[in-house]
Amino acid sequence: MEKEIYQIPKVKLGNYGLEVSRVGLGCAGLSGFLNAPISHEDGSALIKEAFYKGVTFFDTSDKYGNHDNEIMLGKAMKQLPRDKVQLATKFGFVMLENGEFEIKGDAEYVRKCCEASLKRLDVEYIDLYYQHRVDTSVPIEETMEYSLWSRDIEEEIIPLCRQLGIGMVAYSPLGVGFFAGKAVVESLPAGSFLAQVHPRFKQENIEKNKVLYIRLADLSKKHGCTPPQLALAWLLHQGDDIVPIPGTTKIKNLNNNIGSLALTLREEDIKEISDAVQVNEVCGSREVPFLAKYTWRLANTPPK
C-alpha cells in the first residue's frame, strides 16, 4: 500500500517557477555538521518520513560530511518520486591540505562542482543550485551565471530581495538548535562544534542568551506550542517568500517543526515575540570566526 502523503502548502521560491513546500528540511545535521552523524539508513528513513509528511524541499551541500550528505540524500531519492521533490545543493568551499579552506566561485570550478553533485545525488538535474559563500576574487556575475543566488537573508537585504523577486531560504531558523533548547534544556557535548567554536554558545554568551530562550518558552506556553514551533511560526508569518529549512536527526523533532504550520499569529503576537527576542540583545556573533569575513557585508567582489 502506498504511504499517505500529507498536504503542506507550497509556495513559489523566486520568479523562476520553482515551487517548494512551505517548510523544508536542512540535511547538514544528518552527516554530523552540528552533532554526531547518523547512518545512511537512518538518514534516508528520516528524509522519506519528511516527504510523506509533506516536506518536499531538501537542502544539502557538497561540503556537508565531505560529500557524504549528498550521497545519503541521493539514496533516499531513489525511493521517492523525483518530480515531486525539490533538491537544493551548494558549492564554494575547498578544503586545503593543511586543514584550512578557501572559497572558490570561478565558472570552471562551479561547473565541476555541479557535475560532481549531480553524480553524488545520482539525479539528472538540481532544482536549486547556489553559492555557499562568496568568492571575493571573482566577479559575482561570473559565479551567478552558473548558480541562482546566495542564501543570506539578513534583515537589511530582505527588501531588495523582494524588489528583485528573489526567494529567500532561511537556514538555521532555530539558531543552530538554540531555540530547540540546545545548551539550555539539554547540555552540549564538550567536544561538539557548537561548544568549541560557535560564539553564541560560548559559556559567557550562553548564560546571557538563555534569557531570550526563557522569554520565548514563556510565550510558547501562552500559545499552547513548543518554543521551536513558535520561533518557526514567527518566521513563517514574515512572508510567503521566506522558506525555513530547519534540520534534525529525529522524527519527533521533524513532526514538531511541521506543527509550526498550524499556528496562527496575530499582528500583536508577532510584535510581542519580536519585542521578547531582539537582535541587539543576542550575545555573540552569528558566524563562527573563520567564516566571518565571508558574510555579505564584507564579501565584496571585483567588477566584471
Secondary structure, 3 states (H helix, E strand, C coil): CCCCCCCCCEEECCCCCCEEECCCEECHHHHCCCCCCCCHHHHHHHHHHHHHCCCCEEECCCCCCCCHHHHHHHHHHCCCCHHHCEEEEEECEEECCCCCEEECCCHHHHHHHHHHHHHHHCCCCCCEEEECCCCCCCCHHHHHCCCCCECCCCHHHHHHHHHHCCCEEECCCCCCCHHHCECCCECCCCCCHHHHCCHHHCHHHHHHHHHHHHHHHHHHHHHCCCHHHHHHHHHHCCCCCEEECCECCCHHHHHHHHHHHHCCCCHHHHHHHHHHCCHHHCCCCCCCHHHHHHCCCCCCCCCC
